[in-house]
Amino acid sequence: MIAALPAAQNLFTHTSHYGVAERFARDSILLSTLLSVPALIAVAALLG
């Protein structure tokens, strides 16, 4: 179940702190959040 969760917020925090790849991190977090919803539903259905 943990593997189906989206990217953590600390990813964006680190990129903001160091000023690198902020846009990439933001887009990655959004994409992983959108993809995690059906993944979590599928995992929950498989595990019962």
mmCIF entry with sequence, helices, sheets and N, C-alpha, C, O atoms, coordinates in Angstrom:
data_MODEL
# 
_entry.id   MODEL 
# 
_entity.id                         1 
_entity.type                       polymer 
_entity.pdbx_number_of_molecules   1 
# 
_entity_poly.entity_id                      1 
_entity_poly.type                           'polypeptide(L)' 
_entity_poly.nstd_linkage                   no 
_entity_poly.nstd_monomer                   no 
_entity_poly.pdbx_seq_one_letter_code       MIAALPAAQNLFTHTSHYGVAERFARDSILLSTLLSVPALIAVAALLG 
_entity_poly.pdbx_seq_one_letter_code_can   MIAALPAAQNLFTHTSHYGVAERFARDSILLSTLLSVPALIAVAALLG 
_entity_poly.pdbx_strand_id                 A 
# 
loop_
_entity_poly_seq.entity_id 
_entity_poly_seq.num 
_entity_poly_seq.mon_id 
_entity_poly_seq.hetero 
1 1  MET n 
1 2  ILE n 
1 3  ALA n 
1 4  ALA n 
1 5  LEU n 
1 6  PRO n 
1 7  ALA n 
1 8  ALA n 
1 9  GLN n 
1 10 ASN n 
1 11 LEU n 
1 12 PHE n 
1 13 THR n 
1 14 HIS n 
1 15 THR n 
1 16 SER n 
1 17 HIS n 
1 18 TYR n 
1 19 GLY n 
1 20 VAL n 
1 21 ALA n 
1 22 GLU n 
1 23 ARG n 
1 24 PHE n 
1 25 ALA n 
1 26 ARG n 
1 27 ASP n 
1 28 SER n 
1 29 ILE n 
1 30 LEU n 
1 31 LEU n 
1 32 SER n 
1 33 THR n 
1 34 LEU n 
1 35 LEU n 
1 36 SER n 
1 37 VAL n 
1 38 PRO n 
1 39 ALA n 
1 40 LEU n 
1 41 ILE n 
1 42 ALA n 
1 43 VAL n 
1 44 ALA n 
1 45 ALA n 
1 46 LEU n 
1 47 LEU n 
1 48 GLY n 
# 
_struct_asym.id          A 
_struct_asym.entity_id   1 
# 
loop_
_struct_conf.conf_type_id 
_struct_conf.id 
_struct_conf.pdbx_PDB_helix_id 
_struct_conf.beg_label_comp_id 
_struct_conf.beg_label_asym_id 
_struct_conf.beg_label_seq_id 
_struct_conf.pdbx_beg_PDB_ins_code 
_struct_conf.end_label_comp_id 
_struct_conf.end_label_asym_id 
_struct_conf.end_label_seq_id 
_struct_conf.pdbx_end_PDB_ins_code 
_struct_conf.beg_auth_comp_id 
_struct_conf.beg_auth_asym_id 
_struct_conf.beg_auth_seq_id 
_struct_conf.end_auth_comp_id 
_struct_conf.end_auth_asym_id 
_struct_conf.end_auth_seq_id 
_struct_conf.pdbx_PDB_helix_class 
_struct_conf.details 
_struct_conf.pdbx_PDB_helix_length 
HELX_P HELX_P1 AA1 ILE A 2  ? ALA A 4  ? ILE A 2  ALA A 4  5 ? 3  
HELX_P HELX_P2 AA2 GLN A 9  ? TYR A 18 ? GLN A 9  TYR A 18 1 ? 10 
HELX_P HELX_P3 AA3 GLU A 22 ? LEU A 47 ? GLU A 22 LEU A 47 1 ? 26 
# 
_struct_conf_type.id          HELX_P 
_struct_conf_type.criteria    ? 
_struct_conf_type.reference   ? 
# 
loop_
_atom_site.group_PDB 
_atom_site.id 
_atom_site.type_symbol 
_atom_site.label_atom_id 
_atom_site.label_alt_id 
_atom_site.label_comp_id 
_atom_site.label_asym_id 
_atom_site.label_entity_id 
_atom_site.label_seq_id 
_atom_site.pdbx_PDB_ins_code 
_atom_site.Cartn_x 
_atom_site.Cartn_y 
_atom_site.Cartn_z 
_atom_site.occupancy 
_atom_site.B_iso_or_equiv 
_atom_site.pdbx_formal_charge 
_atom_site.auth_seq_id 
_atom_site.auth_comp_id 
_atom_site.auth_asym_id 
_atom_site.auth_atom_id 
_atom_site.pdbx_PDB_model_num 
ATOM 1   N N  . MET A 1 1  ? 0.828   -1.173 0.000   1.00 0.00 ? 1  MET A N  1 
ATOM 2   C CA . MET A 1 1  ? 0.000   0.000  0.000   1.00 0.00 ? 1  MET A CA 1 
ATOM 3   C C  . MET A 1 1  ? 0.884   1.253  0.000   1.00 0.00 ? 1  MET A C  1 
ATOM 4   O O  . MET A 1 1  ? 0.573   2.221  -0.693  1.00 0.00 ? 1  MET A O  1 
ATOM 5   N N  . ILE A 1 2  ? 1.951   1.247  0.746   1.00 0.00 ? 2  ILE A N  1 
ATOM 6   C CA . ILE A 1 2  ? 2.829   2.419  0.824   1.00 0.00 ? 2  ILE A CA 1 
ATOM 7   C C  . ILE A 1 2  ? 3.417   2.767  -0.540  1.00 0.00 ? 2  ILE A C  1 
ATOM 8   O O  . ILE A 1 2  ? 3.575   3.945  -0.859  1.00 0.00 ? 2  ILE A O  1 
ATOM 9   N N  . ALA A 1 3  ? 3.740   1.770  -1.339  1.00 0.00 ? 3  ALA A N  1 
ATOM 10  C CA . ALA A 1 3  ? 4.340   2.020  -2.655  1.00 0.00 ? 3  ALA A CA 1 
ATOM 11  C C  . ALA A 1 3  ? 3.378   2.713  -3.605  1.00 0.00 ? 3  ALA A C  1 
ATOM 12  O O  . ALA A 1 3  ? 3.819   3.320  -4.580  1.00 0.00 ? 3  ALA A O  1 
ATOM 13  N N  . ALA A 1 4  ? 2.083   2.641  -3.350  1.00 0.00 ? 4  ALA A N  1 
ATOM 14  C CA . ALA A 1 4  ? 1.093   3.268  -4.226  1.00 0.00 ? 4  ALA A CA 1 
ATOM 15  C C  . ALA A 1 4  ? 0.830   4.725  -3.867  1.00 0.00 ? 4  ALA A C  1 
ATOM 16  O O  . ALA A 1 4  ? 0.075   5.403  -4.563  1.00 0.00 ? 4  ALA A O  1 
ATOM 17  N N  . LEU A 1 5  ? 1.437   5.211  -2.801  1.00 0.00 ? 5  LEU A N  1 
ATOM 18  C CA . LEU A 1 5  ? 1.217   6.600  -2.385  1.00 0.00 ? 5  LEU A CA 1 
ATOM 19  C C  . LEU A 1 5  ? 1.983   7.573  -3.283  1.00 0.00 ? 5  LEU A C  1 
ATOM 20  O O  . LEU A 1 5  ? 2.990   7.201  -3.885  1.00 0.00 ? 5  LEU A O  1 
ATOM 21  N N  . PRO A 1 6  ? 1.502   8.829  -3.373  1.00 0.00 ? 6  PRO A N  1 
ATOM 22  C CA . PRO A 1 6  ? 2.187   9.818  -4.216  1.00 0.00 ? 6  PRO A CA 1 
ATOM 23  C C  . PRO A 1 6  ? 3.506   10.279 -3.605  1.00 0.00 ? 6  PRO A C  1 
ATOM 24  O O  . PRO A 1 6  ? 3.817   9.974  -2.454  1.00 0.00 ? 6  PRO A O  1 
ATOM 25  N N  . ALA A 1 7  ? 4.274   11.021 -4.402  1.00 0.00 ? 7  ALA A N  1 
ATOM 26  C CA . ALA A 1 7  ? 5.558   11.564 -3.927  1.00 0.00 ? 7  ALA A CA 1 
ATOM 27  C C  . ALA A 1 7  ? 5.321   12.461 -2.711  1.00 0.00 ? 7  ALA A C  1 
ATOM 28  O O  . ALA A 1 7  ? 4.292   13.130 -2.606  1.00 0.00 ? 7  ALA A O  1 
ATOM 29  N N  . ALA A 1 8  ? 6.266   12.462 -1.820  1.00 0.00 ? 8  ALA A N  1 
ATOM 30  C CA . ALA A 1 8  ? 6.132   13.225 -0.580  1.00 0.00 ? 8  ALA A CA 1 
ATOM 31  C C  . ALA A 1 8  ? 6.353   14.720 -0.798  1.00 0.00 ? 8  ALA A C  1 
ATOM 32  O O  . ALA A 1 8  ? 7.028   15.132 -1.741  1.00 0.00 ? 8  ALA A O  1 
ATOM 33  N N  . GLN A 1 9  ? 5.780   15.507 0.078   1.00 0.00 ? 9  GLN A N  1 
ATOM 34  C CA . GLN A 1 9  ? 5.925   16.960 0.012   1.00 0.00 ? 9  GLN A CA 1 
ATOM 35  C C  . GLN A 1 9  ? 7.370   17.389 0.241   1.00 0.00 ? 9  GLN A C  1 
ATOM 36  O O  . GLN A 1 9  ? 7.780   18.449 -0.232  1.00 0.00 ? 9  GLN A O  1 
ATOM 37  N N  . ASN A 1 10 ? 8.143   16.583 0.956   1.00 0.00 ? 10 ASN A N  1 
ATOM 38  C CA . ASN A 1 10 ? 9.533   16.968 1.219   1.00 0.00 ? 10 ASN A CA 1 
ATOM 39  C C  . ASN A 1 10 ? 10.362  17.028 -0.057  1.00 0.00 ? 10 ASN A C  1 
ATOM 40  O O  . ASN A 1 10 ? 11.407  17.678 -0.082  1.00 0.00 ? 10 ASN A O  1 
ATOM 41  N N  . LEU A 1 11 ? 9.915   16.362 -1.109  1.00 0.00 ? 11 LEU A N  1 
ATOM 42  C CA . LEU A 1 11 ? 10.586  16.476 -2.407  1.00 0.00 ? 11 LEU A CA 1 
ATOM 43  C C  . LEU A 1 11 ? 10.570  17.933 -2.873  1.00 0.00 ? 11 LEU A C  1 
ATOM 44  O O  . LEU A 1 11 ? 11.602  18.468 -3.278  1.00 0.00 ? 11 LEU A O  1 
ATOM 45  N N  . PHE A 1 12 ? 9.413   18.564 -2.817  1.00 0.00 ? 12 PHE A N  1 
ATOM 46  C CA . PHE A 1 12 ? 9.314   19.964 -3.234  1.00 0.00 ? 12 PHE A CA 1 
ATOM 47  C C  . PHE A 1 12 ? 10.051  20.880 -2.256  1.00 0.00 ? 12 PHE A C  1 
ATOM 48  O O  . PHE A 1 12 ? 10.658  21.869 -2.668  1.00 0.00 ? 12 PHE A O  1 
ATOM 49  N N  . THR A 1 13 ? 9.998   20.556 -0.973  1.00 0.00 ? 13 THR A N  1 
ATOM 50  C CA . THR A 1 13 ? 10.692  21.366 0.028   1.00 0.00 ? 13 THR A CA 1 
ATOM 51  C C  . THR A 1 13 ? 12.193  21.390 -0.235  1.00 0.00 ? 13 THR A C  1 
ATOM 52  O O  . THR A 1 13 ? 12.816  22.450 -0.164  1.00 0.00 ? 13 THR A O  1 
ATOM 53  N N  . HIS A 1 14 ? 12.771  20.252 -0.535  1.00 0.00 ? 14 HIS A N  1 
ATOM 54  C CA . HIS A 1 14 ? 14.210  20.185 -0.817  1.00 0.00 ? 14 HIS A CA 1 
ATOM 55  C C  . HIS A 1 14 ? 14.571  20.931 -2.094  1.00 0.00 ? 14 HIS A C  1 
ATOM 56  O O  . HIS A 1 14 ? 15.569  21.650 -2.131  1.00 0.00 ? 14 HIS A O  1 
ATOM 57  N N  . THR A 1 15 ? 13.768  20.767 -3.139  1.00 0.00 ? 15 THR A N  1 
ATOM 58  C CA . THR A 1 15 ? 14.090  21.460 -4.392  1.00 0.00 ? 15 THR A CA 1 
ATOM 59  C C  . THR A 1 15 ? 13.942  22.964 -4.241  1.00 0.00 ? 15 THR A C  1 
ATOM 60  O O  . THR A 1 15 ? 14.705  23.723 -4.839  1.00 0.00 ? 15 THR A O  1 
ATOM 61  N N  . SER A 1 16 ? 12.976  23.404 -3.452  1.00 0.00 ? 16 SER A N  1 
ATOM 62  C CA . SER A 1 16 ? 12.810  24.839 -3.212  1.00 0.00 ? 16 SER A CA 1 
ATOM 63  C C  . SER A 1 16 ? 13.976  25.392 -2.404  1.00 0.00 ? 16 SER A C  1 
ATOM 64  O O  . SER A 1 16 ? 14.473  26.486 -2.672  1.00 0.00 ? 16 SER A O  1 
ATOM 65  N N  . HIS A 1 17 ? 14.398  24.627 -1.423  1.00 0.00 ? 17 HIS A N  1 
ATOM 66  C CA . HIS A 1 17 ? 15.503  25.069 -0.567  1.00 0.00 ? 17 HIS A CA 1 
ATOM 67  C C  . HIS A 1 17 ? 16.785  25.266 -1.375  1.00 0.00 ? 17 HIS A C  1 
ATOM 68  O O  . HIS A 1 17 ? 17.503  26.249 -1.191  1.00 0.00 ? 17 HIS A O  1 
ATOM 69  N N  . TYR A 1 18 ? 17.061  24.319 -2.269  1.00 0.00 ? 18 TYR A N  1 
ATOM 70  C CA . TYR A 1 18 ? 18.286  24.390 -3.058  1.00 0.00 ? 18 TYR A CA 1 
ATOM 71  C C  . TYR A 1 18 ? 18.099  25.124 -4.380  1.00 0.00 ? 18 TYR A C  1 
ATOM 72  O O  . TYR A 1 18 ? 19.073  25.378 -5.090  1.00 0.00 ? 18 TYR A O  1 
ATOM 73  N N  . GLY A 1 19 ? 16.867  25.465 -4.717  1.00 0.00 ? 19 GLY A N  1 
ATOM 74  C CA . GLY A 1 19 ? 16.595  26.245 -5.913  1.00 0.00 ? 19 GLY A CA 1 
ATOM 75  C C  . GLY A 1 19 ? 16.848  25.524 -7.223  1.00 0.00 ? 19 GLY A C  1 
ATOM 76  O O  . GLY A 1 19 ? 17.188  26.155 -8.224  1.00 0.00 ? 19 GLY A O  1 
ATOM 77  N N  . VAL A 1 20 ? 16.690  24.227 -7.227  1.00 0.00 ? 20 VAL A N  1 
ATOM 78  C CA . VAL A 1 20 ? 16.898  23.452 -8.457  1.00 0.00 ? 20 VAL A CA 1 
ATOM 79  C C  . VAL A 1 20 ? 15.662  22.600 -8.757  1.00 0.00 ? 20 VAL A C  1 
ATOM 80  O O  . VAL A 1 20 ? 15.045  22.044 -7.848  1.00 0.00 ? 20 VAL A O  1 
ATOM 81  N N  . ALA A 1 21 ? 15.320  22.509 -10.006 1.00 0.00 ? 21 ALA A N  1 
ATOM 82  C CA . ALA A 1 21 ? 14.259  21.622 -10.509 1.00 0.00 ? 21 ALA A CA 1 
ATOM 83  C C  . ALA A 1 21 ? 12.926  21.783 -9.782  1.00 0.00 ? 21 ALA A C  1 
ATOM 84  O O  . ALA A 1 21 ? 12.207  20.803 -9.586  1.00 0.00 ? 21 ALA A O  1 
ATOM 85  N N  . GLU A 1 22 ? 12.593  23.003 -9.382  1.00 0.00 ? 22 GLU A N  1 
ATOM 86  C CA . GLU A 1 22 ? 11.340  23.220 -8.662  1.00 0.00 ? 22 GLU A CA 1 
ATOM 87  C C  . GLU A 1 22 ? 10.129  22.871 -9.524  1.00 0.00 ? 22 GLU A C  1 
ATOM 88  O O  . GLU A 1 22 ? 9.177   22.248 -9.053  1.00 0.00 ? 22 GLU A O  1 
ATOM 89  N N  . ARG A 1 23 ? 10.178  23.273 -10.768 1.00 0.00 ? 23 ARG A N  1 
ATOM 90  C CA . ARG A 1 23 ? 9.055   23.003 -11.669 1.00 0.00 ? 23 ARG A CA 1 
ATOM 91  C C  . ARG A 1 23 ? 8.899   21.498 -11.915 1.00 0.00 ? 23 ARG A C  1 
ATOM 92  O O  . ARG A 1 23 ? 7.784   20.976 -11.926 1.00 0.00 ? 23 ARG A O  1 
ATOM 93  N N  . PHE A 1 24 ? 10.006  20.822 -12.109 1.00 0.00 ? 24 PHE A N  1 
ATOM 94  C CA . PHE A 1 24 ? 9.982   19.368 -12.313 1.00 0.00 ? 24 PHE A CA 1 
ATOM 95  C C  . PHE A 1 24 ? 9.421   18.665 -11.079 1.00 0.00 ? 24 PHE A C  1 
ATOM 96  O O  . PHE A 1 24 ? 8.620   17.739 -11.205 1.00 0.00 ? 24 PHE A O  1 
ATOM 97  N N  . ALA A 1 25 ? 9.834   19.097 -9.892  1.00 0.00 ? 25 ALA A N  1 
ATOM 98  C CA . ALA A 1 25 ? 9.342   18.486 -8.655  1.00 0.00 ? 25 ALA A CA 1 
ATOM 99  C C  . ALA A 1 25 ? 7.845   18.722 -8.505  1.00 0.00 ? 25 ALA A C  1 
ATOM 100 O O  . ALA A 1 25 ? 7.105   17.812 -8.132  1.00 0.00 ? 25 ALA A O  1 
ATOM 101 N N  . ARG A 1 26 ? 7.402   19.931 -8.792  1.00 0.00 ? 26 ARG A N  1 
ATOM 102 C CA . ARG A 1 26 ? 5.980   20.252 -8.686  1.00 0.00 ? 26 ARG A CA 1 
ATOM 103 C C  . ARG A 1 26 ? 5.157   19.382 -9.626  1.00 0.00 ? 26 ARG A C  1 
ATOM 104 O O  . ARG A 1 26 ? 4.135   18.820 -9.232  1.00 0.00 ? 26 ARG A O  1 
ATOM 105 N N  . ASP A 1 27 ? 5.610   19.277 -10.865 1.00 0.00 ? 27 ASP A N  1 
ATOM 106 C CA . ASP A 1 27 ? 4.884   18.472 -11.847 1.00 0.00 ? 27 ASP A CA 1 
ATOM 107 C C  . ASP A 1 27 ? 4.914   16.989 -11.491 1.00 0.00 ? 27 ASP A C  1 
ATOM 108 O O  . ASP A 1 27 ? 3.931   16.278 -11.700 1.00 0.00 ? 27 ASP A O  1 
ATOM 109 N N  . SER A 1 28 ? 6.032   16.527 -10.957 1.00 0.00 ? 28 SER A N  1 
ATOM 110 C CA . SER A 1 28 ? 6.147   15.122 -10.553 1.00 0.00 ? 28 SER A CA 1 
ATOM 111 C C  . SER A 1 28 ? 5.202   14.795 -9.406  1.00 0.00 ? 28 SER A C  1 
ATOM 112 O O  . SER A 1 28 ? 4.580   13.733 -9.389  1.00 0.00 ? 28 SER A O  1 
ATOM 113 N N  . ILE A 1 29 ? 5.097   15.703 -8.457  1.00 0.00 ? 29 ILE A N  1 
ATOM 114 C CA . ILE A 1 29 ? 4.196   15.496 -7.323  1.00 0.00 ? 29 ILE A CA 1 
ATOM 115 C C  . ILE A 1 29 ? 2.747   15.469 -7.799  1.00 0.00 ? 29 ILE A C  1 
ATOM 116 O O  . ILE A 1 29 ? 1.964   14.624 -7.364  1.00 0.00 ? 29 ILE A O  1 
ATOM 117 N N  . LEU A 1 30 ? 2.390   16.390 -8.689  1.00 0.00 ? 30 LEU A N  1 
ATOM 118 C CA . LEU A 1 30 ? 1.025   16.412 -9.219  1.00 0.00 ? 30 LEU A CA 1 
ATOM 119 C C  . LEU A 1 30 ? 0.711   15.125 -9.973  1.00 0.00 ? 30 LEU A C  1 
ATOM 120 O O  . LEU A 1 30 ? -0.339  14.519 -9.765  1.00 0.00 ? 30 LEU A O  1 
ATOM 121 N N  . LEU A 1 31 ? 1.610   14.717 -10.837 1.00 0.00 ? 31 LEU A N  1 
ATOM 122 C CA . LEU A 1 31 ? 1.395   13.503 -11.625 1.00 0.00 ? 31 LEU A CA 1 
ATOM 123 C C  . LEU A 1 31 ? 1.304   12.266 -10.730 1.00 0.00 ? 31 LEU A C  1 
ATOM 124 O O  . LEU A 1 31 ? 0.436   11.416 -10.930 1.00 0.00 ? 31 LEU A O  1 
ATOM 125 N N  . SER A 1 32 ? 2.188   12.166 -9.758  1.00 0.00 ? 32 SER A N  1 
ATOM 126 C CA . SER A 1 32 ? 2.154   10.991 -8.882  1.00 0.00 ? 32 SER A CA 1 
ATOM 127 C C  . SER A 1 32 ? 0.893   10.979 -8.020  1.00 0.00 ? 32 SER A C  1 
ATOM 128 O O  . SER A 1 32 ? 0.382   9.910  -7.686  1.00 0.00 ? 32 SER A O  1 
ATOM 129 N N  . THR A 1 33 ? 0.390   12.154 -7.660  1.00 0.00 ? 33 THR A N  1 
ATOM 130 C CA . THR A 1 33 ? -0.854  12.220 -6.895  1.00 0.00 ? 33 THR A CA 1 
ATOM 131 C C  . THR A 1 33 ? -2.026  11.749 -7.745  1.00 0.00 ? 33 THR A C  1 
ATOM 132 O O  . THR A 1 33 ? -2.870  10.980 -7.287  1.00 0.00 ? 33 THR A O  1 
ATOM 133 N N  . LEU A 1 34 ? -2.067  12.221 -8.995  1.00 0.00 ? 34 LEU A N  1 
ATOM 134 C CA . LEU A 1 34 ? -3.157  11.816 -9.885  1.00 0.00 ? 34 LEU A CA 1 
ATOM 135 C C  . LEU A 1 34 ? -3.114  10.321 -10.191 1.00 0.00 ? 34 LEU A C  1 
ATOM 136 O O  . LEU A 1 34 ? -4.156  9.671  -10.273 1.00 0.00 ? 34 LEU A O  1 
ATOM 137 N N  . LEU A 1 35 ? -1.924  9.785  -10.358 1.00 0.00 ? 35 LEU A N  1 
ATOM 138 C CA . LEU A 1 35 ? -1.789  8.360  -10.667 1.00 0.00 ? 35 LEU A CA 1 
ATOM 139 C C  . LEU A 1 35 ? -1.989  7.466  -9.446  1.00 0.00 ? 35 LEU A C  1 
ATOM 140 O O  . LEU A 1 35 ? -2.323  6.290  -9.586  1.00 0.00 ? 35 LEU A O  1 
ATOM 141 N N  . SER A 1 36 ? -1.788  8.013  -8.262  1.00 0.00 ? 36 SER A N  1 
ATOM 142 C CA . SER A 1 36 ? -1.897  7.183  -7.062  1.00 0.00 ? 36 SER A CA 1 
ATOM 143 C C  . SER A 1 36 ? -3.341  6.840  -6.718  1.00 0.00 ? 36 SER A C  1 
ATOM 144 O O  . SER A 1 36 ? -3.596  5.818  -6.080  1.00 0.00 ? 36 SER A O  1 
ATOM 145 N N  . VAL A 1 37 ? -4.282  7.671  -7.128  1.00 0.00 ? 37 VAL A N  1 
ATOM 146 C CA . VAL A 1 37 ? -5.686  7.400  -6.787  1.00 0.00 ? 37 VAL A CA 1 
ATOM 147 C C  . VAL A 1 37 ? -6.150  6.060  -7.370  1.00 0.00 ? 37 VAL A C  1 
ATOM 148 O O  . VAL A 1 37 ? -6.621  5.208  -6.618  1.00 0.00 ? 37 VAL A O  1 
ATOM 149 N N  . PRO A 1 38 ? -6.031  5.847  -8.685  1.00 0.00 ? 38 PRO A N  1 
ATOM 150 C CA . PRO A 1 38 ? -6.440  4.528  -9.189  1.00 0.00 ? 38 PRO A CA 1 
ATOM 151 C C  . PRO A 1 38 ? -5.548  3.395  -8.675  1.00 0.00 ? 38 PRO A C  1 
ATOM 152 O O  . PRO A 1 38 ? -6.016  2.270  -8.501  1.00 0.00 ? 38 PRO A O  1 
ATOM 153 N N  . ALA A 1 39 ? -4.284  3.683  -8.436  1.00 0.00 ? 39 ALA A N  1 
ATOM 154 C CA . ALA A 1 39 ? -3.385  2.648  -7.914  1.00 0.00 ? 39 ALA A CA 1 
ATOM 155 C C  . ALA A 1 39 ? -3.809  2.224  -6.512  1.00 0.00 ? 39 ALA A C  1 
ATOM 156 O O  . ALA A 1 39 ? -3.812  1.033  -6.201  1.00 0.00 ? 39 ALA A O  1 
ATOM 157 N N  . LEU A 1 40 ? -4.164  3.178  -5.671  1.00 0.00 ? 40 LEU A N  1 
ATOM 158 C CA . LEU A 1 40 ? -4.617  2.852  -4.316  1.00 0.00 ? 40 LEU A CA 1 
ATOM 159 C C  . LEU A 1 40 ? -5.924  2.068  -4.348  1.00 0.00 ? 40 LEU A C  1 
ATOM 160 O O  . LEU A 1 40 ? -6.115  1.136  -3.567  1.00 0.00 ? 40 LEU A O  1 
ATOM 161 N N  . ILE A 1 41 ? -6.813  2.446  -5.246  1.00 0.00 ? 41 ILE A N  1 
ATOM 162 C CA . ILE A 1 41 ? -8.076  1.711  -5.371  1.00 0.00 ? 41 ILE A CA 1 
ATOM 163 C C  . ILE A 1 41 ? -7.809  0.273  -5.811  1.00 0.00 ? 41 ILE A C  1 
ATOM 164 O O  . ILE A 1 41 ? -8.411  -0.663 -5.285  1.00 0.00 ? 41 ILE A O  1 
ATOM 165 N N  . ALA A 1 42 ? -6.915  0.102  -6.766  1.00 0.00 ? 42 ALA A N  1 
ATOM 166 C CA . ALA A 1 42 ? -6.583  -1.241 -7.248  1.00 0.00 ? 42 ALA A CA 1 
ATOM 167 C C  . ALA A 1 42 ? -5.933  -2.086 -6.156  1.00 0.00 ? 42 ALA A C  1 
ATOM 168 O O  . ALA A 1 42 ? -6.278  -3.256 -5.991  1.00 0.00 ? 42 ALA A O  1 
ATOM 169 N N  . VAL A 1 43 ? -5.010  -1.510 -5.420  1.00 0.00 ? 43 VAL A N  1 
ATOM 170 C CA . VAL A 1 43 ? -4.341  -2.248 -4.342  1.00 0.00 ? 43 VAL A CA 1 
ATOM 171 C C  . VAL A 1 43 ? -5.344  -2.620 -3.257  1.00 0.00 ? 43 VAL A C  1 
ATOM 172 O O  . VAL A 1 43 ? -5.327  -3.743 -2.753  1.00 0.00 ? 43 VAL A O  1 
ATOM 173 N N  . ALA A 1 44 ? -6.215  -1.683 -2.895  1.00 0.00 ? 44 ALA A N  1 
ATOM 174 C CA . ALA A 1 44 ? -7.226  -1.970 -1.877  1.00 0.00 ? 44 ALA A CA 1 
ATOM 175 C C  . ALA A 1 44 ? -8.167  -3.083 -2.339  1.00 0.00 ? 44 ALA A C  1 
ATOM 176 O O  . ALA A 1 44 ? -8.563  -3.934 -1.543  1.00 0.00 ? 44 ALA A O  1 
ATOM 177 N N  . ALA A 1 45 ? -8.520  -3.075 -3.618  1.00 0.00 ? 45 ALA A N  1 
ATOM 178 C CA . ALA A 1 45 ? -9.403  -4.118 -4.147  1.00 0.00 ? 45 ALA A CA 1 
ATOM 179 C C  . ALA A 1 45 ? -8.707  -5.480 -4.140  1.00 0.00 ? 45 ALA A C  1 
ATOM 180 O O  . ALA A 1 45 ? -9.325  -6.498 -3.830  1.00 0.00 ? 45 ALA A O  1 
ATOM 181 N N  . LEU A 1 46 ? -7.429  -5.491 -4.482  1.00 0.00 ? 46 LEU A N  1 
ATOM 182 C CA . LEU A 1 46 ? -6.684  -6.752 -4.500  1.00 0.00 ? 46 LEU A CA 1 
ATOM 183 C C  . LEU A 1 46 ? -6.464  -7.318 -3.100  1.00 0.00 ? 46 LEU A C  1 
ATOM 184 O O  . LEU A 1 46 ? -6.478  -8.533 -2.901  1.00 0.00 ? 46 LEU A O  1 
ATOM 185 N N  . LEU A 1 47 ? -6.259  -6.423 -2.134  1.00 0.00 ? 47 LEU A N  1 
ATOM 186 C CA . LEU A 1 47 ? -6.013  -6.878 -0.768  1.00 0.00 ? 47 LEU A CA 1 
ATOM 187 C C  . LEU A 1 47 ? -7.300  -7.181 -0.010  1.00 0.00 ? 47 LEU A C  1 
ATOM 188 O O  . LEU A 1 47 ? -7.280  -7.805 1.051   1.00 0.00 ? 47 LEU A O  1 
ATOM 189 N N  . GLY A 1 48 ? -8.395  -6.739 -0.560  1.00 0.00 ? 48 GLY A N  1 
ATOM 190 C CA . GLY A 1 48 ? -9.694  -7.063 0.016   1.00 0.00 ? 48 GLY A CA 1 
ATOM 191 C C  . GLY A 1 48 ? -10.114 -6.117 1.055   1.00 0.00 ? 48 GLY A C  1 
ATOM 192 O O  . GLY A 1 48 ? -11.193 -6.269 1.629   1.00 0.00 ? 48 GLY A O  1 
# 
